Amino acid sequence: MALVRLSRDYISSCLTEERDMARAGSSSSPSTVSAFVGSLPAQRRAEVEQVLSTVRRHLPAGYEEVVSKGMVVYQVPLERYPDTYNGHPLWYVCLASEKSYLSLDLMPVYGDKALASRLNEGFRVAGKKLRMGKACIHFDKADELALDVIGEIVAMISVDRWVQIAQAARRR
C-alpha cells in the first residue's frame, strides 16, 4: 500500500467539520449507536444499518464505535492515542444522518490520492455516481454506494497505521 500522506489542510478541514457538526448537534442526541439507529425513521434506519454492517465487517481491530456529534463514529480510543491535535479521539470513519441525505465520512480518503482514486474507480466500475466532498460521501440509499470498495478502504488502515499517519501530519 502506498504511503498515506496527510497535510495541514486535512487537519484544518477536520477541525472545521467537527466545529460545524458540534454547532449542528443538540444535547438531546442519542448517546449509543443502537439509540441513534433507533431514533431514525424506518426507511432511513434500514439504509444506515446496511452501511454500518459493511463498516463493521471490514473495520480493523482496535477502533471503537461511538456516537459523537450526532453521528456514528469509528475512532482511535484516547487510551491508544491521547496526543491528538484537539484532545478528542482520532476519527477514522463516520456515518451521519443529515436532514436531506446520509453522509459517510472516510477520513483517510482525503489525505491519500491513491485511496481517492480507488474509491472513484470502484464507484465507476459498479456503475454508481460518487457524490463526495473532501472525505464525505453523500447518499440517500445504501444501493447508491459501492459498498464492496467502501469495505475494502475501511479495511486498509490499521489503528497503528492511522495513528502513524496522524503523527506524521502533525510533524509537518
N, C-alpha and C positions, 0 to 999 in steps of 0.2 A: 504494500500500500504506500502511496506517495506520502511524503511528509505533509502533514496538515499545517498550514500557516494561518495564523490569525493576526489581525492588525489592531492598532489602537482604535481605528474606525469601528471595528467589530465590537470592541468593549464599549465604546461610546454608544453604539446603536443599541446594545443590550441594556445599558443604563437608561437610555431614553425609553425603550419599550417597557422596561419594568416600571419606570416612573409613570408612564401613561396608563399602564394596566393597574397600578396602585390607585391612581385617581379614579379609574372607572369602577374599581371594586367597591363592595359595600360591606359593612360589618355583619350583615345577615347572610353572607356567602356560606355555603356548606363547608364543613371542615374535614370531611372524609370523602374519599373517592366514591364510595357507594352512595353517600348523601348527595354528592354532586351529580352523579348519573341519575339518581332517583328524582332529582329536582327538575329534570328536563322533560319536555313534552315527549310522549311515547315515540313519535316518528324520529325525533332528534336523538332520543336515547338509543334507539336501535343503531343509528349511524355512528354515534360515539362509541358504543360497545364494540362494534366491528373494528374500529380503528384502534381502540385500547387493546383488543385481543391481539392484533397484529404487533403492536409495540411490545406488549408483554411477552409474546412468544419469542421475539428476537432480541430483547434487551439483554445486554451482557450483565453478568452478576455484579452486584455492588452498588448499583444505582438504587435510590429509594423512590417510591411512588407516594406523592403527597398532593394535597390541594393547597395552592398558594396563589394569591392574587386573583382568585375566582376561576382558576383553571387547574387541570390535572398536570402535574409537573413531575418529570423524572429527573432527579438531581443527584449530584455527588453529596453524600452526607457531610455535614460540617466536621464530624469526627475524623473523616478521611482527609479533608482539605479545608482547614479553618481559615487559611490566609487568602481569602477571596478579595477582590477589589472593593466589594461593598459590604463585607461581613455576612452576606447571605450565602446559602448553598449555591454551588455552581450548577446552573441548569443545563440539561442535555437535550431533552425533548419536552414539548408542552402541547397540550390539547385544550383549546378554548371553545366555548360556545358563545359566539357573539350574537348580537341582535338579529342580523340577517344572514349569517353564514357561520360555518365552523372553521377553525384555524388550527393547523398542525405546524408547530414550530420545530424545525430540525436545525438546532443551533450550529452543528458542525458544517452544514452545507454553505453557510455564509462565508466562512473563512477558508474554504477549500474549493478551488475551481474544478478539480477532478471529481469531487463528490457532486458538485452542482451539475457538471456535465453528465455524470452517471444518472442523476435524477431526471434531467431533461431527456436523455436518451431513453430511459425506462418508460417515461410517460409517452414519448413519441412511439416507441415500439408497441406499447399497449393501446395505442390509438386514443389516448386521453389528452385533454388540454390541461397544461400546468398553469394554474393561476397562482403566482407567487410573488411575494415581496422579497426582502433581503434573506429571510430564513423562514418565512411563514407561507404555508400553502393554504390558500382559501378554497373551501369546497362547501357544497350543500349536502351531498350524499357520498357515502363511502365508495360507491361504484364509480365515482369520478376520479378516484385515486388509483395509482399503480401501486397497490398495497405490497406486491412482491418486492419491488425496488425500494419502497419505503422500509420494509422489514430488513432488506439487505443493508441499507445505510445505517439503520438503527443498530444492527449487529456489528458494525465495523469497528467501533471505537470503545475499547475497554475503559473502565473508570480510571485506571492508572494512566492510560494514554491521554484521556481527556484532561486530566489534571496536568500532565506534562505540557499539553498544548496551551492550557490557560497560563501556566507559569512562564512559558516561553513568550507568550503575548505580552505579559506584564513586564518582562525584562526589556522589551524594545522601547 
